[in-house]
Amino acid sequence: MHRWGAAIAFLALAACSSQSPEEAAQSQELATLSPLKQKYQDVVMGFDFKPAQTLIVSLDLQNYNGMGDDDQAAMKKTVVATWRNAWQQAHPGQHATTHLKFIDFIGRTVGSEDVKT
């Protein structure tokens, strides 16, 4: 009986720890987005997913404000393109308007974009 109990416990644990389709898509998206943290290592601090297909990009506001306007625009353009690509890879054949929101460390909105995929 102990073997069956251990097997049932293992299966129950495996079922609880498996990712939902949404979590799997977000993991795939995050893997595509992660290199941006290295590319903009003093500016992009992290990513978070919110409902309604929204990606939150946390910024170090001081370093972001220290960038020139052209550099800020180029970074935003790169993040938008990478997010679009990440979403399309994780949701093949689907189309949507996704949302991108840039925030500072206390959650104030620095910028936002709607991204058609």
Buried (B, 14 or more C-beta within 10 A) or exposed (E): EEEEEEEEEEEEEEEEEEEEEEEEBBEBBBEBBBEBBEEBEEBBBEBEBEEEBBBBBBBBBEBBEEBEEEEBEEBBEBBBEBBBBBBBEBBEEEEEEBBBBBBBEEEEEBBEBEBEB
